[in-house]
Amino acid sequence: MGTVTMALVAWLLAGVPEAAPPQAAGGTPGTFVAKTLSVHGETYPYSVYLPPGYRPGQAWPVILALHGTGSRGTDGMRPRTQSLAEAARVHPERYPAVLVLPQCPPDKDWSGDVADFALQALENTLAEYGGDRKRVYLTGQSMGARGAVQLAAKYPERFAAVVAVSGRYTDRSVVARLKGLPLWMWHGEADTVASVSESRTLVELLKSAGSSTVRYTELSGLGHEIFDTVYLDEAVSTWLFAQRRGK
């Protein structure tokens, strides 16, 4: 949990009252909307964050954000404290997008049925809140970074760009399908949770496969929890929203 987190955790975990529906299809701009979704017989919680300037009838950028191990559960609330959501609240001008924040169950990861759930939550949000399919983005931190890379490799046509922070990337089969997708990977040089070699190796494999769209930033002397540093960096949001499908 990063430095921005402590000031917001109590408020976020307490939840945000939802306002009357007509204003924004089930939620008020600047708040989270609690959702559930049944996939393959299991019910999963997720949240949708509507940016302060949200208005129905417009085609909004949409970001699917996959959290790390510490936010797993069934309460639906913990993903709201991940660093992307915090950065979007602190700097709404940098993140004018609808956020999709699914929650991974305990003792599972972003694969199999859980990955299917995350993708379906994204699809439901695009339909309900008017998402722009040319500006659909994917990001993840820690366990979520690995999930984001795997999901992007499985469905590269669905995403305009991916940001992956402090992940483990043991599946080398993703390289061929990722090499044409804009991907910005970040890692702390002193990470003792997920070795920095994980990102270094994947980046080199992507470059060797001919990728000209992969970027890599390594933060000297920093460890695993660089999440606030990354998402509060204005260069990240600027780069992300500059990407479009079909450009």
Disulfide bonds with the S-S distance in Angstrom:
none
